[in-house]
Each structure stands twice: as C-alpha cells, then as structure tokens.
Amino acid sequence: MRKRILLGLLTAVLTLALTGCGLRAPEELYALPDPSPEYKSLQSSLESLLNMGYEYAAPVSGSHTQSVQLEDLDGDGVDEALAFLRDTSGKEHPLKICIFKADGEGGYTQACTIAGDGDMINSVVYCQLNGTPTKELVVGWRISSTVYVLSAYSIENGNVTELMTASNYTRYAVKDMDQDNQEEIVSILMNSSDEGGNTATYYDWSEDTMKSINSVSLSANADSLDSVRYHYLTNSYPALYVTSFLRDNGPAAGSTSSVVTDVLGVVNKRLSNLTMDSQSGDSTTVHLALAEPLDINSDNVLELPMSLPLRSNGNVEHSEGAYVLNWVQYALDGAEHSVDYTYHNTSDGWYLILPEIWFTGWDGTYMNGLIVSRSDTNVGATVERSITFYHQGSLGEQPEPFLMIQKNTGSNRDSRATIGERFLLTQTTDATYSAEFVDSGWFCGLSRRELVERFKLILNDWSVN
C-alpha cells in the first residue's frame, strides 16, 4: 500500500510538471498532492495512540526494522499496516504490535494487537508456518540485556493466537528445513554458564499449532555464537550452519580464534546435528577462523574451511597465517567430501584456489609440499605486499620458489602490475593484484589464464537473523 501511495504521489508530481507548467507559479510546481485518504486515516489512528502515551519502538535487528510496516497478512492482496510501539504508562505488557486493516472505504481500522513484555522488540519475521496463504509473525522480545523470548502468532478474523513460545534464545532461524514448502523455526540457545548446555530446538506445524518436535545438543565447548547460515548440503538438502567460538581457543594462529560449526539438518522429520561427535561432545568441524563458510566452487552447497597448517623450513620463514584451507561439504548422513584447497591472504583481501599437485600430502600434522613466505615494501610511492610460493618435493629437499603474487596500492600501482614478467590478475579502485612465475625446476601446472581464473577477492558473506 505504501508503495502504491508513494507511486501515486510521484505520478501526480510528474503530471503537474508536464501539463501547463509554464502557466503555474513556481511553488505550485513542487507541491505534492494531498496524501490519500488511506494514509490520512492511518496517520490519524497512529497519532491517537501516541497521544495516549505510546511511543514508536521499531525492531532493533533483522530485515524489518521500521516503526510502521506494510505486509499482506491475510493473503487478500491488500497490505495490513503494523505499528511497533511501547506503552509508557507503566502498565503490564508494554510492547505492542498494533495491526491495522484497510476497511475498503478509504480508511484503516485497528484490527488487533499483539502485546509482549520486555524493554524492546528485538526482531520480527513474516512467514508461512501452516501451508495457508496467510502469514504468521515470529517475534523476538528482549526481556533484558541477556534474556530474549521468542513467540509465533497467527492472525485470523481479528483474533491473535500464540502458536509457540521459547522462554530464552540466543538466535533463531525461520526457514523451510524439511522441504515441505512451509517454514519451520529453529531456536538456538547458547548457555555459556553451563558447559554442554548449548541446544537447538526445532518447531514444526502439527495438529493445528506449532509444536516443539525435538532439541539437539550443539558443541559443548562452543562459547559465543558467531553466525547462523541457511544453505544446502549435497543433494540439495537444506541445513543450518551454526558457527561458534570455542571456550578453549585451541591451536590459534597468532590472534586467530578456533571455531566450530554445528551442521543441522532434518532427518525423518526431526532435527539432527549431522557433525556431532558423541564421544567428545563437539562437532568434528573445529577449525581456525581464517575464513567464513562459503560456496567455494559455486555448486549451491556450503563448504566449511578446515584449516591445515603448512610445514615451515629452516631457510624459508613462514608468513603470517601459513595455512591451507580444505573446503569440505557435508551430506545429510554426515558424510564429508573435500572439494577445493585454497590459500587465503586475509590481510590483503584475496585467496587462490590451489591445484592438488602443489601438495605431497597430509601427514596428520602438516600439509607438506607447499611453503609460503611474505615480504612487504613501502618506499616512496610504492606500497607492495608480496607472497612467494615454494615447492618442496620431500622434507630433505631445498624449497624452490615458483610463483609470486603482489598487491600494490601506491600511486604507481598500475605500472608495477606489469613490470618485468608480471601480469595483471585483477584490480580495484585502489589496488592492483599481479603475479609472476619464477623460473625453477618444478612446473606448477598452471598457465597465466588458469591462474587468473583461480585468483579471487575476499567478499563479505551473510548470515540469518
């Protein structure tokens, strides 16, 4: 409705500008037409509530953070208006979601109100939980700085029905987890004061309401939640990838923390932690936080970056973050499959997909065959950061350099990208990235074109809720 109102106002302005504008006073040319009756009616209703002691209290997180939102809740093609408010009079249930419905006569009337406790509305999600054209609301209420309550509501004929409530949560997701074309709710609770108390609870529509189907344990040593991603397993099964920092930082690389990702999927209509090791109480996906989970090979399956340290050599000093990332994807039965290896240079914002011939194998502690070193140059107009790749056929052999990759951010960056045997990989508005094959007795198996295709810039990723 708001979109149509604004479009109507804009159309009216253009019409005034194109018809007889030379005969009108200048101030008339820029005057917007009067707001529609629907807008005036809604505005009047909202002002009445504000005069009664209400104030706007927009959701503070999520995708819907406006104080007044428009959404077609009953599936009739006409938007309802939802106002997010706080009653400042000191009465119980101070948080309000007032829902206004178009009356068909150019006005809005208040149809119903959802009331909640707490000091603010944390988030709201509009979804279809029961397979009907109507939309339900999932609302997170902030009770205090550490306690959040999650509730789901249906609206029918002006009546509000609470479908479910979770007394506390840390994060939640509203997604189609079982491929039935309607959404389910997964509520995640990180209980940092109780080791092993981290859980995910699954709610699905059953017997005309949302029911708590089951809860599963998340990694016992997970401390604080990092991200929740909705993506796919192999064979296009949906999953939630819940990544958390560990209490024990583990084998940190400098200041890099260790994280663990619990992979949650629905098996036989119940939520399952596909990567949980029942003996350790943690998922088998502990890795360094060197990169975010990513669909590294663009096959519509999310992969996890399992970090493998590279062996150092007495004559070649490792650069910061001397790790190879083994990108692993998972199936609904928990089986894992490696799809790519990369070297991530997070400080310079790029990564390289590595051929398997660059390695001689994993010995359980180190990824052998590849060594990297770093050098930085900052002289005058030149700011150059360079990574050199070395091949080592066996532990007794001297490493041989075979490839250098440079990032230049100086004023002469364009000329340095093609100096000597260098060739351009890519460029941004403030940096050039170039490479140079180094003469050695070992062929790395890549042409210039193939190297350009394997070189990628690191982009920001996403999370839900």
N, C-alpha and C positions, 0 to 999 in steps of 0.2 A: 504493500500500500504506500509506504513512504517513497519507494522508488517511483511509483506512478504519480504521486503528488509532486515530487520534485521535477519529474519529466514534464508534467503539465505546466508547472510554473516556468520552466525553461522554454517550452514551446511558445507560451504566451509572450515571453520577452522577445523571442525571435520574430514572432508575428508583428509585434509593435515596431520592431526595428525595420521590417521590410515593407510595411504598408503605410505610406503617407508620413514617414518620419520627418520629412522636411517641413511639415506644417505644424509640428508639435514643439512645445518648449523643451529645452534640454533636460530638465529634471524629470519630465514625463517619460523620456526615452528610457531612463534607467529604473523606473519604478516597477517593482514586481507586482503582478496581480494579487488580489486578496487571496489568503490561504483558503483551501477548500473547506466546506462545512465539516467534513470528517476530521480534518486537522484541528479546526476550532473546537469541535466537541471534545476531542481527546485532550487538548490543551486545557480546556476548562475543567475537565474531570481531574487532571493531574494537579492543577492549581488548588482545587478544593482540598485534595489530600495534603498538599504542602501547607495550606493554611490551618489544617488540623494538627500540625506538629510533626508531619512526616518530612523526611529528607531523602534525597537520592542516595542509593547505596549500590552502585554498579558492581558486578562480579569483578574480582581483582585478578583473576587468571583465566586461562583457557582462550577459546576462539571467540567468545561472545562476552564483551566487556563494556557494552553500552548500558546507560541507565534505563533507556527505553528501547525495546527491541521488537521487531515485527517478525512474526512466524505464523504460518498456517498450521495450527494445531489440530483442527478437526478435519482436514482434508477436503474442505469445500471450495478451495481455490481463492479464498479471501483471508488475508492476514489478520490474525489477532495481534493486539498490542500488549506487551508485557512491560510493566514498570517495576523496577527493582528499588525498594525503599526501606527505610529504617524508621520505626516509630520512636520518637524521642521522649514520649510521655512517661516512660518508666514502666509500662505495662508488660505482661509476660508475652513471649513470642514476638520480640520487637522487629525481627526481619520479615519483610513482606514481599511477595511477588504478586502484584495485582494484575489480573488478566482482563482486558477489555475486548469486547466483541463488537464488530460492526452490526448496527441494528437494521440495516437495509434501507434506512431513510436518511442517510447522510450524516449519521452520528455514531458515537461509540457509547456503549453502556458497560459498566463493570459487571463481569460475569461471575467471577470467583476470586478467591485469594488463597495463596499458599503461605502459611506462616511458619517461621522457624526461629530457633534460638541461636544465640551467639552474638559476636560483635561485628561480623561482616559475612557477606555471601562470597564464598571462595570461587565458585565456578558454576556454570550451567551448561548442560548438553541437551540438545533436542534430538530425539531418536525414535525409532520404531521397535518396540520391545515385544509386541504381541502379534505381529504379522498383519495388522489392520492399517488402513490409510491414515489413521490418527497418529499424532506424535506425542510421546511421553517426555517428561522432563526428569533429568538426573541432576540433582543439586548437591553441591558440597557446601556445608555450613561450617564456618570457622567458629568454634566454641571458645578457644583460647589460642595462644601462640603455638601450642603443642598438640591440641586436640581438635580433630575435624570429624564431622558426622556426615555420612553420605546417605541420601534418600532418593527414591524414584517415585514419581507421581504420574497418575493418569487424570485426564480431564474429560468428563462426559456430561453433557447437558447441564453445565454449570456446577457440577459436583466434582470435588477433588478427592481422589483415593490415593492413599500412600501404599505403594506396592512393595517396598522394601526399605530397610534402614540398616546401615552398618555403623556401630557405635563409635568406631575410630578407623581412620585410614590415613595413609601417607600419600598415595597416588592412586588413581583409578583409570580404567580404560573402558570405553563403551564401544564395542566392536563386534562384528559377526565372526565369532570364534568357531562355530560348528557348521558353517556353510548352509544355513537354512534360510538365508535371505532376511533374517531379522537379527537385531543386535542383542548381545549379552553384556553383562557387567562383570568386570574383574576388579575387585578391591584389594589393594596391596597395603600391607601394614608392616613397617619396619620397626621392630621393638628393640631398640639399641640397648635398653637396660636389661634385657633377658636374652642371653645367648641362645640361639636356636628358636627364638620366638618370632622370626620373620615368616609371614604367611601371605598367601594369595587365596582369596575366596571367590568362587565362581557362582554367579546368579543367572538363572535362565527362566524363561516363561514356562510355567507348568500349573495346571489346574486353575487357570484364570488369575494368576498372580505371579510375581517374581519370587522364585524360591532359591534359597541357598542350597546349591547342589552339593558342593564339597569344597574343602580347603586343602591346599598343598603347602608343604614347607618350602621356603626359599633357603638359600645358602645360610648356614648357621653363623658363619663368620662375617657375613655381609653387615656393614655398619650403616652407611648413609647411601641413600638412593641417588644414582647418577642420571639414569634415563630409562624410559619405557618406550619401546618401539613396536609398532604393529607392522608386521611384514609377513613374508611367506617362507615356509620350509620347502624342501624338494617336493615335487608332485603337486605344488600349488596349495598345500595345506596352510591355513593361517596360523600365526603364532604371535605371542608377545615375548619380546626380548628385554628382560629386566636386568639392567646393569647396575651394580653397586660397588662402592669402595669397600675394601676389606678392613677389619679391625687391625689385623697384622699386615703391615704394608708389604710384607713379602720381599722378594728379590728385586728391590727398586733399582731403576736406572737413574742414578743421580737423585733428583727430587720426584721422579715419576712414581705414582702410586700403582699398586696392584688392584685389579678389579676382577669381579666375577659376574658372569651373565647367566641367569637362570632362563632357560628357554621353555615357555609354557605353551602347551597345545591341548586341544580337546580330543580325548581318546574314549570311544564308547560313551559319549555324552557326559564325560567327566573331565575336569581339568587335570592335567598331568604335568609334572616337572620333568621334561624329557632328558635333561642333562644331569640330574641329581645322582651323586654317588652316595648310596645309603650308608656306607661304612664311614666316610669322612664327614658326612653331613653337609658338604658343599657340592656345588656343581663342578663338573670336570672342565670348566671353561675359564679357570683362573689365568689371567694374562696381565701384562703391563698396559697401562692406559696410554699407549703411544698413538692410537688412532681410534676413531669411533667405528662401531659396526657399520658395514657398508655393503651394498650390492656391487662388489668389486668387478665382476665380469658381466654385469648387465643381463643376468638371466632371470630376473624377478625373484631371486632368493637372497635373503640377507646372509652375509658371511660375517663371522667373528674373527678379529685379528689376533691370532695366537702368536705371542712373541717368542722368537728363538734367538738366543744370543750368538753372535759371531765370535770365533776364536781370535784372540789377539796374537801378535807376533813380535818378537823382540826388536826387530828393525822397522816395524811399521806400527805406529801408535794409533789405536782406535780413535775415531771421532766420537763426539757425544752421541749417545743413542745408537750404538753399534749392534743393531738387532735387525733380523729379517722377520717379516710378518707373514705367517702362514694363514691364509684366509680359508676358513673352514665353514661349510654349510651342514645343516642337520636335516634329518628325516623325522617323520612322525614317530618312528620307533626308537629314536635317539641315535641312530647310526650317523656317523660323521664322514665327511668327504672333503678333501683338500682340493681347491680349485685354482689357486694362484699363490705366488710368493711375491712380496714387494719389499723395497727399501723405502721407508718413509723418512723424509727430511722435514720434520715438523717445523723446525726453526726457520727454514727458508720457504716453506709452503708448497713442497712438491713431493711426489712419490714416483717410483719407477717399478713397473711390473717386470720381474726378473725371470729369465729363462732357467729351467731346472738344470741345464748343463753348467751353470755357474757354481753349482754345489757338488761336493763329493759325498755328501750325506750327513745325516743327523746321528751323532753318537750317543745321544741321551743327555748330553750336557751342552754341546756346541753344534752349530751348523757349520760344517767345515767346507773349505774350498774358496770362500769369499772373505776378503778383508777390505775394510774401507777406512780412509783417513780424510781429515778435513784441514783446510787451510783458508785463512781469511786475509784479504789485502785491503788496506784503506789508506791510499796515498792520493792526495790532491782530489781530482775529480773522480777517481776510481774507488768504488766500493764493491769488491768482488768476494763472493763466498764460493769455495770450490770443494767438491767431493771427488776423491780419486778411488776407483775400484781396482782391487788387486786380485789376481788368481793365484791359488796355491794348490798345486796338484796333489801334494802329500805333505804331511807335517814336517818332513825333513827338508823340503824344497824352499828356496827363497821366493817370496811372493813377487809376482810380476804385475806392474800396472798395465791396464788395458783400456781404461776409459776414465775421462774426467767430465764432470758436469758443473757448470758455473752459473751463478746468479749474479747479475750486475745491476746496480741501482744508481750508479753515478751518471753524471751528465753526458758522458761519452759511452753509455752502455750499448748503444746501437752498433757503434764501430767495433767494440770489443767482442760482440757476439759472433763476428765473422773473421776475427783476426787469425792469421795463420791457417791452421787446419780446422778451426772451429766452424760449426754450423748451427743455425738457429733452431731451437726446439719449439719455443713459443714466447710470447711477450704479453705484458700487461701495460697499463698506463704508466707505471713507474718502475718496471723491471724487465730485463730480458733474461732468458734462460737459453744457454747454449751448451754444446757438447763437443768433445774431441776424442777420437780414438787414438790411443797411444800405441806406437809400434812395439810389439812384443812377439814372443814365440808362440803365443796362445791366441786363437781366434775365438771371440766371444759369441759368434753365431748370429750377430745382428748386423743388418745394413743400416744406413742412415735413416731411411724411410721407416724401417721397423722400430728403431729407437725412438723416433718422433711419435709413432703410434703408441708406444708403451709409456711415454712420459706424460704425467698428469699433474694438474694443480690440485691442491687440497682445498675442498669446498666445505662449507658448513653443512651439517646434517640436521635432522629433525627428530622430534620426539612428540609423544602424545601427552595431552593434559599437563 
